[in-house]
Amino acid sequence: MVFLQFTGRVSAQSLTGTTGLFHIPTAEMMSDRTFMAGVHQIPAKYSLYGRGLHDNRYGFATLTFLPRIELMFRYTYLLGVDRSSRTSGPFMDRMVAARVLIIRESGYRPALLFGVHDPGQAFDVAANKYFGANYLVTTKHFSAAGFRAALHAGYAFDLFNEATQVYDGLFGGMSLSHQALPWFEIMAENDSFRWNAAAKLLILNRVQLMAGLMELKNPAGGISYRVTL
């Protein structure tokens, strides 16, 4: 007989590959020396690479260390592209992201984090930029009657010559779990452009499954694996 063990507390990757809710970042951080890798997919309607014509599939690797710093590297693949019709150009986009925890959550004080996605144009080291984001985000956790909730609020802005694209202005959301099911979490958010809702499931404290609805109607999600180095 095979048993699935659902353990641990869900706090993991968003669709983008960085720590967050469904599509937005949060000020939560994974434990020091946590490495995560996974694959997520979003519908063409919300893709910034492929001009909304092709679903995007993200393959990413994320590392938390020092332990206030998180780095992420990601490939974004265009799905449904007829490669024989193109004579040049890649079918994937590469990007990096960095996040720094400025203030840890403590007592009544929320955590504060700064993040930047897909930088490089300000220093002329990036030919293309599809997933730019610069933001500050806060997170505060609350517990009552066995429930654990978290509120997240952030603001995305242009920084020097680095435009913000994935988020623009205010974004925020909340997550909810119960101590009887700490490995299961539901989420609702607004990513500056639309409302989204999703759920995450953590298996063996290693494998995260995530599925949700962008704009509350179009499915997206993926799978990731975490390990402590």
C-alpha positions in Angstrom: 0.0 0.0 0.0 1.3 3.4 -1.0 0.7 6.5 1.3 1.1 10.1 0.2 2.5 12.1 3.1 1.3 15.7 3.1 3.7 17.6 5.5 5.2 21.0 6.0 3.7 24.5 5.6 3.0 25.9 2.1 5.1 28.9 1.4 6.6 28.6 -2.1 6.9 29.7 -5.7 4.5 31.8 -7.7 3.9 31.3 -11.4 6.9 33.6 -12.1 9.3 31.4 -10.3 10.0 33.7 -7.3 8.4 33.2 -3.8 4.9 34.5 -3.8 1.2 33.8 -4.1 -0.2 32.7 -7.5 1.1 35.4 -9.8 2.3 38.2 -7.4 5.4 38.3 -5.2 5.3 38.4 -1.4 7.8 39.4 1.3 8.0 35.8 2.4 11.3 34.0 1.9 12.2 30.3 1.9 14.6 29.0 4.5 18.4 29.6 4.0 20.0 27.3 1.3 16.6 26.3 -0.2 16.8 25.4 -3.8 13.7 25.1 -5.9 13.2 24.1 -9.6 10.0 23.7 -11.5 7.8 24.2 -14.5 4.8 26.5 -14.7 2.5 27.5 -17.6 0.2 30.5 -18.3 -2.3 31.1 -21.1 -1.4 33.1 -24.2 -3.8 35.8 -23.2 -1.6 36.8 -20.3 1.8 36.1 -21.8 4.2 39.0 -22.3 6.5 36.9 -24.5 4.9 36.0 -27.8 2.7 39.0 -27.9 -0.2 37.2 -26.4 -0.3 34.6 -29.2 1.3 31.6 -27.6 1.0 30.0 -24.2 4.2 30.5 -22.1 5.9 27.7 -20.2 8.4 28.7 -17.6 11.3 26.5 -16.5 13.0 28.0 -13.4 15.5 27.5 -10.7 15.5 29.5 -7.5 18.0 29.7 -4.6 17.6 31.4 -1.2 20.8 32.2 0.7 22.5 34.4 3.3 19.4 34.1 4.1 17.9 37.4 3.0 18.6 37.0 -0.7 16.7 35.1 -3.4 18.0 34.6 -6.9 16.0 33.1 -9.8 16.9 32.1 -13.3 14.2 31.3 -15.8 13.6 30.1 -19.4 10.3 31.0 -21.0 9.3 28.8 -23.9 6.8 29.7 -26.6 4.3 26.9 -27.1 2.6 26.1 -30.4 5.3 27.8 -32.5 5.8 26.4 -36.0 9.6 26.3 -35.9 9.8 25.4 -39.6 8.2 28.8 -40.4 11.0 30.8 -38.7 14.4 31.2 -40.2 16.1 32.9 -37.2 15.6 33.9 -33.7 15.2 32.0 -30.4 12.0 30.3 -29.2 12.8 31.0 -25.6 13.6 34.0 -23.4 16.1 34.0 -20.6 15.7 36.2 -17.5 16.9 36.6 -13.9 15.3 38.0 -10.8 16.7 39.1 -7.5 14.9 39.7 -4.2 16.3 41.2 -1.0 14.5 41.0 2.4 14.9 44.4 3.9 12.9 44.0 7.2 11.9 40.7 8.8 8.4 40.3 10.1 8.2 40.7 13.9 5.3 41.3 16.3 3.1 44.0 14.7 5.7 44.9 12.1 5.3 43.4 8.6 8.1 42.1 6.5 9.4 44.4 3.7 11.1 43.2 0.6 12.6 44.7 -2.6 12.6 42.8 -5.9 13.7 43.3 -9.5 12.9 41.0 -12.4 14.6 40.9 -15.9 17.0 43.8 -15.4 19.7 44.8 -17.8 18.5 47.5 -20.2 19.8 50.2 -17.9 23.3 48.8 -18.3 22.9 47.8 -22.0 23.3 44.1 -21.2 19.8 43.0 -22.3 18.7 42.9 -25.9 15.0 42.2 -25.1 12.9 42.8 -22.0 9.6 41.1 -21.6 9.2 40.5 -17.9 10.5 43.6 -16.2 9.4 44.3 -12.6 10.7 46.5 -9.8 8.7 46.5 -6.6 8.5 46.8 -2.8 6.1 44.4 -1.1 5.0 43.8 2.5 3.7 40.7 4.2 2.0 40.2 7.6 0.8 36.9 9.1 -2.2 36.4 11.4 -3.4 33.3 13.3 -6.7 32.6 15.0 -8.9 29.5 15.7 -6.4 27.2 14.0 -6.3 29.3 10.8 -3.3 31.0 9.4 -3.8 34.0 7.1 -1.3 36.3 5.4 -1.9 39.7 3.8 0.4 41.0 1.1 0.5 44.4 -0.5 3.1 45.9 -2.9 3.8 48.6 -5.4 5.6 48.2 -8.7 7.4 51.1 -10.4 9.9 52.0 -13.1 13.5 52.2 -11.8 16.0 54.2 -13.8 15.6 52.8 -17.4 14.1 49.6 -16.1 10.4 49.5 -16.9 8.0 47.5 -14.8 5.8 45.3 -17.0 4.5 42.2 -15.1 3.0 44.5 -12.4 2.2 48.2 -12.6 1.4 50.2 -9.5 -0.5 48.5 -6.6 -0.9 44.8 -6.3 -1.9 42.6 -3.3 -3.5 39.5 -2.1 -4.1 37.1 0.8 -3.6 33.4 1.6 -5.3 31.1 4.0 -4.5 27.7 5.5 -5.5 25.7 8.6 -3.3 23.9 11.1 -5.0 20.6 10.4 -4.0 21.0 6.7 -0.8 23.1 6.8 0.2 21.6 3.4 -2.8 23.1 1.6 -3.3 26.8 1.0 -5.9 28.9 -0.9 -5.1 32.3 -2.4 -6.8 35.3 -3.9 -4.9 38.3 -5.4 -4.9 41.2 -7.7 -1.8 41.5 -9.8 -2.4 45.1 -10.9 -4.3 44.0 -14.0 -6.7 41.2 -13.0 -8.1 39.1 -10.1 -6.7 35.6 -9.7 -7.5 32.7 -7.4 -5.5 29.5 -6.8 -4.6 26.7 -4.4 -1.2 25.1 -3.5 -0.5 21.6 -2.3 2.8 20.5 -0.7 3.7 16.8 -0.8 6.4 15.3 1.4 7.6 18.8 2.1 9.3 18.6 -1.3 6.8 18.7 -4.2 4.5 21.7 -4.7 1.5 21.5 -7.0 -0.3 24.7 -7.9 -3.4 25.4 -9.9 -5.6 28.4 -10.3 -7.6 30.7 -12.5 -6.2 33.9 -14.0 -8.9 36.5 -14.3 -11.0 34.0 -12.4 -11.6 32.0 -15.6 -8.5 30.8 -17.4 -6.4 27.9 -15.9 -2.7 28.2 -15.1 -0.4 26.3 -12.8 2.5 24.0 -12.5 4.8 21.8 -10.4 8.0 22.5 -8.5 10.5 20.6 -6.3 12.4 22.0 -3.3 15.4 20.8 -1.4 17.8 22.2 1.3 21.4 22.3 0.2 
